[in-house]
Amino acid sequence: MSESKKRRSSAEDMAKSQKEISVSEFFAKNRHLLGFDNPRKALLTTVKEAVDNSLDACEEAGILPKVWVRIETVNKDKFKVAIQDNGPGIVKKQIPLIFGKLLYGSKFHRLRMSRGQQGIGISAAGMYGLLTTGKPIKVASKISPRKPTHYFEIKIDTKTNKPDILNGNGDGEDIPPNDEGRKWIAEHGIEWIEVERGTRVTIELEAKYTRGRGSVDEYLEQTAISNPHVSIHYADPDGNEKTYGRVIDILPPEPVEIKPHPYGVELGRLVQLLHESPEPSIGKFLAESFSRVSPKIAKELCTEAGIDYRKPPRKVQRSEVEKLYEAIQSAKIPSPSTDCISPIGEEHLLKGLHQVVPGQFFVTATRPPAVYRGNPFQIEVGLAFGGAPASHKVSLETLEEMLGESDARTLRQFLTSTFDGLGADAADKIIKTSRLRPRVSPKNIEPKEIIRLHESLQSVNLSEGQTMNVFRYANRVPLQFQPGACLITQTVMGMNWRSYGLNQSRGQLPRGAVTLIVHLASVWVPFTSESKEAIASYPEIQKELRLALQSVGRKLGMYMKRREKVKHEGERRSIFMRYLGEVATAVSGVNGMSRQELFDALVASAKRKTATADVLLGEDGMPMEEENFGENVIVVA
């Protein structure tokens, strides 16, 4: 057979089948990259993206955020999610682009801290809803009490990555700010909480609602910790309502946009910037395009690279650009300004942690700002010790629902994957106490067995079986998935927590009733993927993480030693008290003294010798005479 007959397609045939791929079309087929890889995660991602946008908008406008989150059941596999805020609203012409076009936003090119970065999230959630239910995303937004509310029903055309407006003859609806407008809203079934200004987003999607780890409930609870200035009103699919009230009435400082730092610019990007620059000279280009590059530093860089300071940027040759890049990397350029990031703050993090997480000892620490690849960042850590585990807070009715909704194969897997801080040893302890089989399916447990399981969850002492519960945050946003791939988890596991009074196996999280919060604030968070679930490994970030963890660890160690000392002295006193009555009786029989006087004198002496057992600390941790825990510590017991 000839070679021409063997060939199935020619180069011309192949060329005919090649065409441009729309970014929307790509992500529609690869939605797992954006966090929509299963119905349970899709629900969380949708709420997360909408809430993050609301908080960013409110803070940028200088408004104390108030957010309403409502999830309603449409049928077994479909839910309607609505999020509204009291933010500045969105001008009419921008609404279709923000919610109906991927990679459209204001944050990608700005070097300042914000929750969103890529301009993908909320429009991707609308696209997922359209793909799974065929329903458009519904948006209502109002920018002034005297101006109309703009209402749009939008779907993304995935072939062109453009918005398709379905209502108002392709131009949306303008609802007047009067009784007539309120009547129109009621007649058309549009959900809108009356506010002077704000935005409401409604998405219907295929999803699965669950409680416990990785749920919407957990996300909102963690958001309340890292954003103590926010008020969140939440209604779940079962009609239960919960409000996370704001702890402080002060907005975080507004981050300032900065220019890129030369250390963070790669060679190819430097070539592109030079060819696009309108500046008349390369010296002017360096001083105007980068932060911390003064005219003096620019001249030194050009001299080091052997380039004329006055040469136009577009005439710089490739070989000269390489020399300039090497000169930049070897030069001593000041670190970028850190007013582009806005950390939570030790005091505010402490208040948020104390409000949401039960415990006996609370401590926070903030590291000074640092830089990776030219990007400023800052690490904050909070730690809470003691308090009941999450399993103790669940009601019998909620447990029944969670068991019925769980996709875990075994009861043991259900317990470890549902309740934060509950490890395998603790799960086995609960199962043994409730007299159940560890490999039984959660959905096959009988009502009487559920009651026994609930009683065990409430009564079993889990202090020895608990593992540290780690809450990870990036720019105030909780990271709930892929903990093993995250630099934060890896650094925590690599620490020696035994030196701070906790039990720990090599390469594992420490054991104990401990909740740890780690927050990374940066102008550009190095996520491992577009779904923004884990932080990539950089030596500079890991170093600051370790130092912050050691700071809270030292104060925890002080508390644990003091706690052990009090316990030891209390045990000594109980031994003394056990025999003092007999000693007083025997001595009284020998010397004839009053038994009661002898007994009172012995008790006073025992209390004096074991006085440490009576030491109590106030909420600031300061009343102790022997030790001072320092600032940003709360001691409850």
ZARO-351394 format. One line per 3 residues: number of its first residue (from 1); their letters; for each residue x, y, z of C-alpha. Coordinates in steps of 0.1 Angstrom, whole numbers. Each point is the difference from the previous one (the first is absolute). Layout:
! residues N
NUM	A	X:Y:Z; ...
***
This chain:
! residues 637
1	MSE	0:0:0; 14:34:-9; 8:27:25
4	SKK	-28:23:-13; -27:-26:6; 13:-6:36
7	RRS	-3:37:8; -35:9:15; 2:38:-1
10	SAE	21:25:-18; 14:32:14; -27:19:-19
13	DMA	-27:-22:16; 15:6:34; 1:38:-5
16	KSQ	-37:1:-8; -9:-15:34; 21:24:20
19	KEI	-17:30:15; 3:24:29; -14:-12:34
22	SVS	-20:25:21; 11:3:36; -36:-6:11
25	EFF	-2:-32:-22; 33:-12:16; -12:5:36
28	AKN	-34:-15:-8; 17:-32:-9; 26:3:28
31	RHL	-21:14:28; 18:-20:26; 29:25:-4
34	LGF	-23:27:15; -13:-21:29; -32:-14:-16
37	DNP	11:-36:-1; -29:-14:20; -34:12:11
40	RKA	9:4:37; 31:21:-8; -19:20:-27
43	LLT	-25:13:26; 28:12:22; 20:16:-28
46	TVK	-31:19:-12; -7:14:34; 37:7:6
49	EAV	6:20:-32; -32:21:5; 8:8:36
52	DNS	37:8:-8; -11:25:-27; -25:16:24
55	LDA	26:5:27; 25:14:-24; -25:25:-14
58	CEE	-12:12:34; 35:5:13; 12:18:-31
61	AGI	-30:24:3; 6:6:37; -32:-18:12
64	LPK	-2:-23:30; -11:-33:-18; -34:-16:6
67	VWV	-6:-32:-20; -31:-22:-3; 5:-36:-11
70	RIE	-31:-22:-8; 0:-35:-14; -33:-16:-10
73	TVN	-8:-35:-11; -15:-2:-35; -1:-38:-2
76	KDK	22:-28:12; 30:9:-21; -5:37:-7
79	FKV	3:31:22; -5:37:-3; 27:22:15
82	AIQ	-5:37:6; 26:24:14; -7:37:6
85	DNG	21:28:15; -2:36:10; 29:10:-22
88	PGI	3:29:-25; -19:-19:-28; 11:-4:-36
91	VKK	-6:25:-29; -24:-14:-26; 24:-5:-29
94	QIP	25:-20:21; -25:-26:14; -2:-23:-32
97	LIF	38:1:-3; 8:-8:36; -25:-29:2
100	GKL	-1:-12:-36; 37:0:-11; 29:-20:13
103	LYG	33:17:8; -16:35:4; 7:20:31
106	SKF	19:28:16; 23:-20:23; 23:-20:-23
109	HRL	23:29:-10; 0:18:34; 28:-7:25
112	RMS	-20:3:32; -16:-24:24; -35:-13:-10
115	RGQ	-19:-32:4; -6:-5:-37; 30:0:-24
118	QGI	-10:-15:-34; -34:13:-11; -13:-35:-4
121	GIS	-19:-11:31; -36:14:0; -4:-2:-38
124	AAG	12:-36:2; -26:-7:27; -27:14:-24
127	MYG	14:-21:-28; -1:-32:22; -36:8:9
130	LLT	-9:4:-37; 16:-33:-10; -16:-20:28
133	TGK	-35:15:1; -4:21:-31; -10:30:22
136	PIK	17:34:-5; 18:20:28; -23:27:14
139	VAS	15:33:12; -16:30:16; 21:30:9
142	KIS	-6:35:13; 25:29:3; -22:26:16
145	PRK	-33:3:19; -11:25:-26; 9:-21:-30
148	PTH	-16:-31:-15; 10:-35:8; 15:-18:-30
151	YFE	-12:-35:-5; 16:-25:-24; -4:-36:-10
154	IKI	32:-11:-16; 16:-31:-16; 35:-4:-13
157	DTK	5:-9:-37; 28:-24:5; 9:1:-37
160	TNK	8:37:1; 5:7:37; -26:27:-2
163	PDI	-31:7:21; -35:-7:-14; -26:22:17
166	LNG	-34:-18:1; -23:27:14; -10:36:-9
169	NGD	6:-7:-38; 36:-6:7; 5:31:22
172	GED	-12:-11:34; -27:17:21; 1:33:19
175	IPP	-22:-2:30; -10:34:14; 7:9:36
178	NDE	-36:4:11; -32:-19:8; -4:-8:-37
181	GRK	34:-16:-1; -6:-20:33; -33:-13:-15
184	WIA	18:-10:-32; 26:-19:21; -27:-19:19
187	EHG	-20:-8:-32; 31:-15:-18; 12:-19:31
190	IEW	33:17:2; 16:-4:34; 14:33:13
193	IEV	7:11:36; -6:37:1; 33:19:3
196	ERG	11:34:-11; 26:-16:-23; 14:-34:-6
199	TRV	0:-31:-22; -19:-33:1; 11:-31:-20
202	TIE	-22:-30:-5; 12:-33:-15; -18:-32:-4
205	LEA	23:-30:-3; 5:-37:4; 15:-5:35
208	KYT	0:-20:32; -4:16:34; 18:-15:29
211	RGR	12:11:34; 33:-4:17; 35:2:-15
214	GSV	2:18:-34; -36:13:2; -15:34:-5
217	DEY	-8:2:37; 37:-5:8; 11:25:-26
220	LEQ	-23:27:14; 12:-7:36; 36:2:-10
223	TAI	-7:32:-20; -15:16:32; 33:-7:18
226	SNP	23:16:-27; -24:29:-6; -12:12:34
229	HVS	-13:32:-16; -26:-19:-21; -36:-9:9
232	IHY	-13:-32:-17; -36:-11:0; -3:-36:-12
235	ADP	-31:-22:-8; 7:-36:-8; -22:-24:-22
238	DGN	-18:-13:32; -12:35:9; 25:4:29
241	EKT	12:35:4; 33:12:16; 16:34:3
244	YGR	37:7:4; 0:35:15; 30:23:-5
247	VID	24:1:29; 16:34:-10; -14:31:-17
250	ILP	32:9:-17; 9:-8:-36; 34:-14:-7
253	PEP	25:26:-15; -5:3:-38; 29:-16:-19
256	VEI	19:24:-23; 8:-11:-35; 37:-3:-8
259	KPH	22:-4:-31; 17:-34:-6; 33:-5:18
262	PYG	29:-7:-24; 10:-32:19; -34:-15:-9
265	VEL	3:7:-38; 12:-29:-22; 21:5:-31
268	GRL	-27:-6:-25; -23:25:18; 28:26:1
271	VQL	5:-3:-38; -38:5:-5; -1:30:24
274	LHE	30:17:-18; -16:-4:-35; -34:14:13
277	SPE	14:29:20; -8:35:-11; 28:15:20
280	PSI	27:19:-19; 30:-17:18; 8:-32:17
283	GKF	9:18:32; -34:17:1; -16:-34:-8
286	LAE	17:-17:30; -9:28:24; -37:3:-12
289	SFS	-8:-37:-5; 13:-15:32; -4:6:37
292	RVS	30:10:21; 21:9:-31; 12:36:3
295	PKI	17:19:-28; 33:-7:18; -6:-38:1
298	AKE	-12:0:-36; 33:17:-11; 20:-26:20
301	LCT	-18:-28:-16; 6:13:-35; 37:6:8
304	EAG	3:-36:13; -17:-14:-31; 21:22:-24
307	IDY	-31:18:-14; -3:37:-8; -23:15:27
310	RKP	-17:22:-28; -5:-28:-25; -37:-5:-10
313	PRK	-15:-32:15; -12:-13:-34; 35:1:-14
316	VQR	16:-21:27; 13:-33:-15; -8:-35:14
319	SEV	36:-4:12; -2:33:19; -32:-10:16
322	EKL	16:-32:14; 28:21:15; -25:24:15
325	YEA	-19:-29:15; 32:-14:15; 8:35:14
328	IQS	-34:2:16; 3:-34:17; 35:8:14
331	AKI	-8:36:11; -11:10:35; -35:15:-5
334	PSP	-22:9:30; -29:-23:7; -34:11:-13
337	STD	-23:21:22; -23:-21:22; -30:23:1
340	CIS	-14:-20:-29; -10:-28:24; -25:2:28
343	PIG	4:-27:27; -28:-8:25; 21:12:29
346	EEH	8:-19:32; -27:17:21; -27:-5:-25
349	LLK	10:-36:-8; -1:-7:37; -35:14:3
352	GLH	-13:-20:-30; 17:-32:13; -14:5:35
355	QVV	-36:6:-13; -2:-31:-23; 23:-26:14
358	PGQ	-5:-15:35; 31:-2:21; 19:8:32
361	FFV	31:17:-14; 2:23:-30; 31:16:-15
364	TAT	9:18:-33; 32:11:-17; 8:21:-31
367	RPP	33:-1:-18; 15:31:-16; -6:3:-38
370	AVY	24:-19:-22; 4:-5:-38; 0:-30:-24
373	RGN	7:5:-37; -4:37:5; -35:-4:15
376	PFQ	-6:13:35; -17:-24:24; -7:-4:38
379	IEV	-8:-30:22; -24:0:29; -7:-29:24
382	GLA	-26:-5:26; -3:-30:24; -28:-12:23
385	FGG	5:-28:25; -27:-19:18; -38:0:-5
388	APA	-23:-27:-12; 6:-16:-34; -25:6:-29
391	SHK	-16:-34:6; -13:11:34; -20:28:-15
394	VSL	-21:-21:-25; -36:-7:9; -17:-34:-5
397	ETL	-22:13:-29; 30:15:-17; 20:-32:4
400	EEM	-28:-20:-16; 0:24:-30; 38:-1:-3
403	LGE	0:-38:0; -27:-2:-26; 18:26:-23
406	SDA	35:-14:5; 18:-16:-30; 26:-17:24
409	RTL	3:-37:-4; 5:-8:36; -10:15:34
412	RQF	37:4:9; 5:20:-32; -31:21:7
415	LTS	12:10:34; 35:10:-11; -11:19:-31
418	TFD	-30:18:16; 13:13:33; 30:23:1
421	GLG	28:-11:23; -14:-35:4; 27:-26:-9
424	ADA	-1:-37:-6; 7:-9:37; -29:22:12
427	ADK	-23:-15:-26; 8:-35:11; -6:10:36
430	IIK	-35:14:-9; -9:-31:-21; 11:-24:28
433	TSR	-20:19:27; -31:1:-22; 3:-38:-7
436	LRP	0:4:-38; 20:-16:-28; 27:23:-14
439	RVS	-7:-10:-36; -37:4:0; -14:24:-26
442	PKN	-13:33:16; -33:-4:-19; -6:-35:14
445	IEP	1:10:37; -32:-7:18; -18:28:21
448	KEI	9:-17:33; 36:-2:-11; 0:37:-10
451	IRL	-12:9:36; 29:-20:14; 25:16:-24
454	HES	-13:35:10; 4:-8:37; 35:-11:-6
457	LQS	8:32:-20; -12:20:30; 16:-19:28
460	VNL	32:-16:-12; 32:19:11; 17:7:-32
463	SEG	29:21:13; 25:-27:-7; -14:-10:-34
466	QTM	-4:36:-14; 24:13:-26; 9:36:-5
469	NVF	-26:18:-21; 17:22:-26; -20:29:-16
472	RYA	19:13:-31; -6:35:-14; 12:20:-30
475	NRV	-9:37:-1; -27:-6:27; -16:-29:-21
478	PLQ	-2:-35:16; 17:-28:-20; -20:-31:7
481	FQP	13:-26:-25; 34:-16:-9; 16:5:34
484	GAC	27:-26:-7; 12:20:-30; 1:33:18
487	LIT	32:15:14; -18:10:32; -9:-36:9
490	QTV	34:-13:-10; 18:26:22; -23:-7:30
493	MGM	7:-37:-2; 37:6:-3; 1:19:33
496	NWR	10:-16:33; -31:6:21; 12:-24:27
499	SYG	22:28:13; -31:21:6; -18:-27:21
502	LNQ	-20:-18:-28; 2:-36:-10; 11:-6:-36
505	SRG	11:-28:-23; 27:6:-26; -14:17:-31
508	QLP	-35:3:15; -22:28:14; 4:2:38
511	RGA	-27:-15:23; -21:21:23; -30:24:2
514	VTL	18:26:-21; -13:23:-27; 26:17:-21
517	IVH	-7:29:-24; 26:10:-26; -5:30:-23
520	LAS	21:10:-30; -6:35:-12; 16:10:-33
523	VWV	-5:20:-32; 3:-33:-19; -6:-32:18
526	PFT	19:-29:-17; -28:-26:-3; 7:-34:-14
529	SES	-29:2:-24; -28:22:-13; -24:-15:26
532	KEA	20:19:27; 0:-28:26; 36:-4:10
535	IAS	31:22:2; 31:-8:-19; 34:-5:17
538	YPE	24:29:1; 29:0:25; -6:37:10
541	IQK	-36:-8:9; 9:-32:18; 26:18:21
544	ELR	-25:26:12; -26:-27:7; 24:-19:22
547	LAL	10:31:20; -37:10:6; -9:-35:11
550	QSV	30:-1:24; -12:33:15; -35:-13:9
553	GRK	15:-34:9; 22:16:27; -29:16:17
556	LGM	-20:-32:-2; 29:-18:16; 0:26:29
559	YMK	-37:-6:5; 3:-38:-2; 28:0:27
562	RRE	-20:23:22; -31:-22:-5; 20:-31:9
565	KVK	14:17:31; -35:9:12; -12:-35:-6
568	HEG	30:-15:19; -5:23:30; -37:-7:0
571	ERR	8:-38:2; 24:7:29; -26:19:19
574	SIF	-26:-27:-5; 25:-25:15; 6:23:30
577	MRY	-37:5:6; -6:-37:-1; 20:-6:32
580	LGE	-2:33:19; -30:-10:20; 16:-32:12
583	VAT	33:19:8; -20:26:20; -18:-27:20
586	AVS	32:-18:8; 19:31:11; -29:12:21
589	GVN	-1:-33:18; 37:2:9; 4:37:11
592	GMS	-37:8:9; -3:30:-24; -33:8:-17
595	RQE	-4:-23:-30; -18:28:-20; 28:25:6
598	LFD	26:-25:-11; -20:-9:-31; -5:36:-10
601	ALV	37:7:5; 10:-30:-21; -25:10:-28
604	ASA	14:35:-1; 36:-14:-2; -10:-24:-28
607	KRK	-16:29:-20; 30:22:5; 24:-28:-12
610	TAT	-22:-7:-31; -10:37:-7; 7:-5:-37
613	ADV	-32:-21:-3; -20:32:7; 17:22:-26
616	LLG	-26:14:-25; 6:21:-31; -23:27:-13
619	EDG	-9:3:-37; 32:19:-7; 22:-27:15
622	MPM	18:25:21; -9:-6:37; 26:-28:4
625	EEE	29:13:20; 25:-27:-12; -6:3:-37
628	NFG	-10:25:-26; -15:-13:-32; 5:33:-18
631	ENV	-25:19:-22; -28:-15:-21; -9:-29:24
634	IVV	-33:-10:15; -1:-25:28; -34:-13:9
637	A	9:-29:24
***
